Amino acid sequence: MPAGLALGVITSALVGVGVAEAVTDPPDTLPLSEVKPGMKGYGLTVFSGTNPERFDVEVISTLKNFRPNQDLILIKTPNHPRLDVARTVGGMSGSPIYLNGKMIGAYAYGWLFGVEPIAGVTPIKSMLDELARPMPKAIMPIPGKGPLPSVDDDGRVKRDKHARLFHGAPESYDLQGHATQLASRAASLLAPPEGSALARASTPIMLGGLSGTSLKIAQNLLGPMGMEPLQAGGGTSTKPPPDAPTKFVDGGAIGVEMIRGDISAMGLGTVTRVSGDKLVAFGHPMLGGGVEALPTAVARVHWIMASQNRSFKIGEAVRSVGALVNDRQAAIVVDSSVKAPIFPMKVTISAPGGVPHPTWNLEVAQDQFLSPTFVAMAIGNAFETSAAERNDLTYRATSKLKIGRWGTITLTDFGAGSGNPPGAEDFVRGRLVRAIGSLLNNPWEPISIEGIDTEVKVSYEREVVTLRGAKILEPEIDAGAKVHIQLELQRFQGKTETKIIEVDVPTELAGREVEIELAPGYEVERPLPSPENVAQLVANLPNQTFDPESIVASFRLRENGAAYKGKIASRLPAGAIDTLRSSVDSDTPETFVAQVQSAVPLKQFLVGRDTVRVKVRNVLR
């Protein structure tokens, strides 16, 4: 039986087993014990195109216990016209190294600012151990669904099983906060040992179709996780050219696709060893997330760009094949027979007079962190490219988010710019991105995003008014009647306008002088219960705030409200909260000051807040 087939059988047999068995070294590999200083051999990598080429190597020494239970072989790559100039190269990670015609491991590490072509090789035994690692069925990626989380007895996802989950309440999801959490975790796994400049040969992220602002966002969010975003152009993995290879080969270029279509992002590296439908690559982790489900592709290399810091390959995806299914210390594992979950996304831009590129079509990998990241970049990039103006403008982005099993919800993002057009950073904080992050990081059950359709409408004027003042027209009002409030609204670079709004006065305020708080609808949160399941989360997402083009008048009441187990009581009588609290159970209601809130449409965005006071008379009957 061929060695590759034998290993594939071993790997298949281990799937779902609790403990990995030792993998016997295949006969075409050289044990680390037989690797000696001064031995000469060769490596395989793609310097240009899709075909691997040889480069000479010479063993320097072996670093014992470089990583936990993992050694590192030091080599030099002498007398090669590109490597003498480029030295350590990002994108060469995974290039197989051979001595005496037998594989010893993968080119994977190098020294920052090194002046010699020296690299570190991850031993093939460590990589084959990752290939043979058992993948629990509870979290195995399956075609069309992605990784299924393992759960506790109460049905919540085990957080320690998913390295990229956001830690926090799902309704409080924040993409920048999520990135900060992941950067902290990645520092211990991916950073070079303290006090040395030895680091992974890096994973260059080839970005195509992105503007400068989106590139900056990519660097801010992905850079701390050990990835190097580079502007390089996009490939055609879904519409491969006729000459594109149909399968992976040892030493061939491989891409991990995070978004593709009118914009693209792909992590570039090298295949180390193909074994049946599976392969190992990189010789180090990409994201360090363990079990994964990200699309992969055969890649083409254009050039190796030399740099004083860290050189890197420039390449693109040419044919989608398989999925990254495991991301570990010594290697990434790819299964060519698996399809990773992706979702389609369409962004349409419209503006007076038309725009040059109104429609953008994309496919986004489904991932707890990468999905919200690239959705924000996709909308911001489309907007900035198609409708950016160094003048006044207002945009309204209406997104229909289709959620497997839960239907479609509609979310609106909005904003106005003067001088600096909105871009990806505005959508990082947007409702759509927060909703996607909340859903994919929820603690109850796996969620499948089935599609996003976003329509951005732009007007070239600043549809914003500033609240300059407010006054009550009736100093006293009957309880249950309407109070009239005069607003002084300052248009941007325009005249001050007067608008009178009506607000109902609650009857229970009789006999009191009350304060009415006035605020923009997008700043006022509705009193919603903390979700207890996905159904409640989906119901809450479109209703967290009021109409963004409204003003909300709020009356504070003397009573309290409470939320408990997905239910909400907006007002409770005195003493009710004490009755609901248990002396033996920490699971108690969330309390809040009861309010009556009324939203009045303005058909434009408001900036500013104010308060007014009114005396409410008793009504004698």
WOSUL-V590093 format. One record per run of one state. SS is the DSSP state (alpha for helix, beta for strand, coil for the rest). FROM is the first residue (numbers start at 1). TO is the last residue. If there is no record, write none. Layout:
BEGIN
ss->SS from->FROM to->TO
ss->SS from->FROM to->TO
END
This chain:
BEGIN
ss->coil from->1 to->2
ss->alpha from->3 to->14
ss->coil from->15 to->28
ss->beta from->29 to->29
ss->coil from->30 to->31
ss->alpha from->32 to->34
ss->coil from->35 to->39
ss->beta from->40 to->45
ss->coil from->46 to->48
ss->beta from->49 to->49
ss->coil from->50 to->52
ss->beta from->53 to->67
ss->coil from->68 to->69
ss->beta from->70 to->76
ss->coil from->77 to->82
ss->alpha from->83 to->86
ss->coil from->87 to->88
ss->beta from->89 to->90
ss->coil from->91 to->95
ss->beta from->96 to->99
ss->coil from->100 to->101
ss->beta from->102 to->111
ss->coil from->112 to->117
ss->beta from->118 to->123
ss->alpha from->124 to->131
ss->coil from->132 to->136
ss->alpha from->137 to->139
ss->coil from->140 to->140
ss->beta from->141 to->142
ss->coil from->143 to->145
ss->beta from->146 to->147
ss->coil from->148 to->150
ss->beta from->151 to->151
ss->coil from->152 to->156
ss->beta from->157 to->157
ss->coil from->158 to->158
ss->alpha from->159 to->161
ss->coil from->162 to->169
ss->alpha from->170 to->172
ss->coil from->173 to->174
ss->alpha from->175 to->190
ss->coil from->191 to->197
ss->beta from->198 to->200
ss->coil from->201 to->202
ss->beta from->203 to->208
ss->coil from->209 to->211
ss->alpha from->212 to->225
ss->coil from->226 to->226
ss->beta from->227 to->231
ss->coil from->232 to->252
ss->beta from->253 to->261
ss->coil from->262 to->263
ss->beta from->264 to->275
ss->coil from->276 to->277
ss->beta from->278 to->281
ss->coil from->282 to->289
ss->beta from->290 to->305
ss->coil from->306 to->310
ss->beta from->311 to->327
ss->coil from->328 to->331
ss->beta from->332 to->335
ss->coil from->336 to->341
ss->beta from->342 to->351
ss->coil from->352 to->358
ss->beta from->359 to->365
ss->coil from->366 to->369
ss->alpha from->370 to->387
ss->coil from->388 to->392
ss->beta from->393 to->403
ss->coil from->404 to->406
ss->beta from->407 to->417
ss->coil from->418 to->423
ss->alpha from->424 to->428
ss->coil from->429 to->430
ss->alpha from->431 to->440
ss->coil from->441 to->448
ss->beta from->449 to->459
ss->coil from->460 to->463
ss->beta from->464 to->472
ss->coil from->473 to->475
ss->beta from->476 to->478
ss->coil from->479 to->481
ss->beta from->482 to->491
ss->coil from->492 to->495
ss->beta from->496 to->504
ss->coil from->505 to->506
ss->alpha from->507 to->509
ss->coil from->510 to->512
ss->beta from->513 to->520
ss->alpha from->521 to->523
ss->coil from->524 to->524
ss->beta from->525 to->525
ss->coil from->526 to->533
ss->alpha from->534 to->541
ss->coil from->542 to->544
ss->beta from->545 to->545
ss->coil from->546 to->549
ss->beta from->550 to->564
ss->coil from->565 to->566
ss->beta from->567 to->572
ss->coil from->573 to->575
ss->alpha from->576 to->580
ss->coil from->581 to->589
ss->beta from->590 to->601
ss->coil from->602 to->604
ss->beta from->605 to->607
ss->coil from->608 to->609
ss->beta from->610 to->617
ss->coil from->618 to->621
END
